[in-house]
Amino acid sequence: MGDYFHSLERGNRKVAWCTSVGPAELLRSFGFEVFFPENHGALLGATRTAMDYIPEAIQRGYSGHVCSYTTADIGSYLKKESPLKSHYGMSGHPKPDLIAYNTNQCREVQDWFQFFADEFECPIVGITPPRHVDEVSQDEIDLVVKQFKNMIPVCEKVTGKKFDESEFKETVRLSKEATLLWQKVLKTSTAMNAPLSFFDGTIHMGPIVVLRGTQVAKDYYTQLLAELEENVKSNIGFLPEARTRIFWEGMPIWGKLRMLSDLFTGNGTAVVASTYCSSWVFDKFDENDPWNSTARAYTEIFINRSEKAKMKMLADWFKEFSIDGVVFHDSKTCFNNSNAKFGMPQRLQQITGVPSLVIEGDLCDLRFFSEGQSITKIETFIEQLEEMKING
């Protein structure tokens, strides 16, 4: 990850900013170094510095109730402070030559990225796919493909390089191979003695987010998968003899990863799977059909689906990972990735029999998270799950 961040300032290539589930493959095929502001938002949350910067964005008129990735990132830029400087020795946000976004996650990324396009006076291009769909139709894919292709002239102008479909296909191939390895990494925790927790996954997912489409990401997950498969074979888990198995639904609470990880493991509970880490499994990628397959992969993601489609996906995951209970994180500034607001936990329990707990918090803004209250709720929930298992 350090090598990746430093590459953004070497000046060997043009730099494009991109949303985390955006058209990174197309950008890489033009030779861009690709920077992901959401990854920077996660760094601000994990280093617990977000709260130093959110007020700066609020002073600029950004509400404290919109995405805290957005407000923390903009505030960090305005204050000219960042983990990129303190941890990696960079000068700060890498200057973009082009900014690209995809609103498949939320509309907020458009406003967020427009701020920086205005600041850096650089071109900005956007993909706006159909949202909240049940099944993604070919008509919808055709619309997204057209928007992808509309990026080509802008990329050509910025880089001075003509589009080469063979390079695009090669990038898609590398993305596909890395993402399928990542999927296998996550599935190692279907083992009853799971070798990887959700909290581990939030760290190991770094390369599949920022290095998707590179050989580096493929090599990383090849090595990680081999280690985890050996642990499964040797019956070595991150929590031997877990009494209960939990699914985490929603965003991480970045500033409380260690606290929550210790809380669950200290109570003999393994958090073995999540919607979040699975968000970077793009198993529809196909280098032989790069346009349709990338458009479909980026439009079919969990966050962009209807409640009905999400429930089907969750029910399948609960069965695959032998889940005893699910924790819904109701993230206060990430409405689009909070799925406990419209009765989904109750409907899912009726369908699957899996009990649920809703905890309130946020990805970066810790003002919305009560540690004491959350500990009480989680420990009580774990006790209830254990009693249910004992009673059959």
RAMO-V320735 format. One record per helix or strand of 2 or more residues. SS is the DSSP state (H for helix, E for strand). FROM is the first residue (numbers start at 1). TO is the last residue. If there is no record, write none. Layout:
{{SS	FROM	TO} {SS	FROM	TO}}
//
This chain:
{{H	2	7} {E	15	18} {H	24	29} {E	33	35} {H	37	46} {H	50	59} {H	68	79} {H	83	86} {E	98	102} {H	108	120} {E	123	127} {H	138	150} {H	152	159} {H	165	190} {H	198	204} {H	206	210} {H	215	233} {E	244	249} {H	254	266} {E	269	274} {H	277	280} {H	287	299} {H	302	304} {H	307	320} {E	325	331} {H	335	337} {H	344	352} {E	355	361} {H	366	368} {H	371	390}}
//
